[in-house]
């Protein structure tokens, strides 16, 4: 095995497969397909696009008034990704400071909401799941701000339901340094 900068050359297949075996002494970890996969999204007009590599930090439904009003929807589906794995690939979105330390990103051409950043979620980008190239790949794992759910919205899933935001959940749901 020979190191060349950030990549490694193996003299034969056996050396390569030996390197894949996890060991207690090794700090090397096997990457899954999800860890190295690139996901992409866009607005309806296609001007504003984004992509990220790796796994999502979390995925959820949000029932808060701000998210609902921003999207004119009864509930908003979100996924959170580490900012270090994210980039805008099309036109840079416009940004609206909806409150102190909160930036909501939207397409300058068609006006569609694209993302959300906040000082209190340092290191993370929140993306609207419906803007994914293939939103059918989205798999929410919990609800936030469930106390704000509209009474006429009938949801019968078994996902955990938190009364407040990611910041106030029993476990750290917004840990962008993990993984």
C-alpha positions in Angstrom: 0.0 0.0 0.0 1.4 3.4 -1.0 0.0 6.8 0.0 -0.3 9.5 -2.7 -1.7 12.7 -1.2 -5.4 12.0 -0.3 -5.6 8.6 -2.2 -4.0 5.2 -1.7 -2.5 2.8 -4.3 -2.8 -0.9 -3.5 -0.3 -3.3 -5.1 -3.0 -6.0 -5.5 -6.6 -6.8 -4.9 -5.8 -8.7 -1.6 -4.2 -5.5 -0.1 -7.3 -3.5 -1.1 -9.8 -5.9 0.4 -7.6 -6.3 3.6 -7.9 -2.5 4.0 -11.7 -2.8 3.9 -11.7 -5.0 7.0 -12.5 -2.9 10.1 -10.0 -3.2 12.9 -10.1 -1.9 16.5 -6.8 -0.2 16.0 -7.8 1.5 12.7 -9.5 4.9 12.5 -10.6 4.0 9.0 -14.4 3.5 8.6 -16.2 2.0 5.7 -18.3 4.4 3.7 -21.8 3.3 2.7 -23.4 4.2 -0.7 -25.5 6.8 1.1 -22.4 8.4 2.6 -20.9 9.1 -0.8 -24.1 9.7 -2.8 -24.8 13.1 -4.2 -28.4 14.4 -3.9 -29.6 17.4 -5.9 -32.5 19.7 -5.9 -33.9 22.7 -7.8 -36.7 25.3 -7.9 -39.5 24.9 -10.5 -37.9 27.2 -13.1 -34.5 25.4 -12.7 -32.5 28.6 -12.2 -31.6 27.9 -8.5 -30.1 24.5 -7.9 -28.3 22.8 -5.1 -26.5 19.6 -4.2 -24.9 17.9 -1.3 -22.8 14.8 -0.8 -23.2 12.2 1.9 -26.0 11.4 4.3 -28.6 13.9 5.7 -28.2 14.9 9.3 -31.9 14.6 9.9 -35.3 14.7 8.0 -38.6 15.9 9.4 -41.9 17.6 9.1 -42.2 21.1 10.6 -45.6 22.5 11.7 -44.5 26.0 12.8 -46.3 29.0 11.5 -43.2 30.6 9.9 -42.5 27.5 7.8 -46.2 27.1 6.8 -46.5 30.7 5.8 -43.2 30.7 3.9 -44.4 27.8 1.8 -48.2 28.4 1.9 -48.5 24.8 3.0 -50.1 23.0 6.0 -46.8 21.3 6.9 -43.3 21.6 5.5 -40.9 18.6 4.9 -37.2 19.4 5.6 -33.9 17.7 5.5 -30.8 19.0 7.2 -27.3 18.6 5.8 -23.9 19.8 7.0 -23.0 23.1 5.3 -19.6 21.7 4.5 -21.2 19.1 2.2 -23.6 21.5 0.5 -23.3 24.0 -2.4 -25.5 26.0 -4.7 -25.0 24.9 -8.3 -27.3 27.2 -10.2 -28.1 30.8 -9.7 -27.3 32.0 -6.2 -30.6 32.4 -4.4 -31.9 35.6 -2.9 -32.0 35.7 0.9 -34.7 37.1 3.2 -33.8 37.7 6.9 -37.1 36.5 8.4 -35.9 37.2 11.9 -32.6 37.9 13.7 -30.0 35.3 12.7 -32.4 33.5 10.3 -31.9 33.5 6.5 -34.5 32.0 4.2 -33.2 31.4 0.7 -35.4 31.5 -2.4 -35.1 31.6 -6.2 -34.7 35.1 -7.5 -36.5 34.2 -10.7 -39.6 32.1 -9.7 -39.7 33.0 -5.9 -39.7 29.4 -4.7 -38.4 28.7 -1.2 -35.1 26.7 -1.4 -33.4 26.6 2.0 -33.0 28.0 5.5 -29.9 28.8 7.6 -29.9 30.1 11.2 -27.2 31.1 13.6 -28.7 28.7 16.2 -28.2 25.8 13.8 -24.6 26.6 13.1 -23.0 24.5 10.4 -26.2 23.3 8.9 -28.3 24.0 5.8 -32.0 23.1 5.9 -33.5 22.2 2.5 -37.1 21.8 1.4 -37.6 18.1 0.7 -40.0 18.9 -2.1 -37.2 20.6 -4.0 -35.3 17.3 -4.2 -34.8 16.0 -7.8 -36.6 12.9 -6.6 -38.7 13.8 -3.5 -40.0 10.2 -3.3 -36.5 9.4 -1.8 -37.4 11.6 1.2 -38.0 9.6 4.4 -39.0 11.8 7.4 -38.1 10.5 10.8 -39.9 12.9 13.2 -42.1 16.0 13.5 -41.1 19.3 15.1 -43.4 22.0 16.4 -46.2 19.5 16.6 -48.2 21.6 19.0 -48.7 24.0 16.0 -50.2 21.3 13.7 -53.3 22.5 12.0 -56.4 20.8 13.5 -57.8 19.8 10.1 -54.5 18.1 9.0 -54.9 14.4 9.6 -51.6 12.6 10.2 -51.5 9.0 11.3 -47.8 8.1 11.2 -45.9 6.7 14.2 -43.0 9.1 13.9 -41.8 10.9 17.1 -43.6 14.2 17.6 -41.7 17.0 19.3 -43.6 20.0 20.7 -40.9 22.5 19.9 -37.9 22.9 17.5 -34.8 20.8 16.8 -33.0 22.8 19.5 -35.4 21.6 22.2 -35.7 17.9 21.3 -34.6 15.4 23.9 -31.6 14.4 21.8 -29.5 16.6 19.6 -31.3 16.4 16.3 -29.3 19.2 14.7 -25.8 17.9 15.2 -24.0 18.8 11.9 -20.6 17.7 13.2 -21.6 14.0 13.5 -20.9 11.8 10.5 
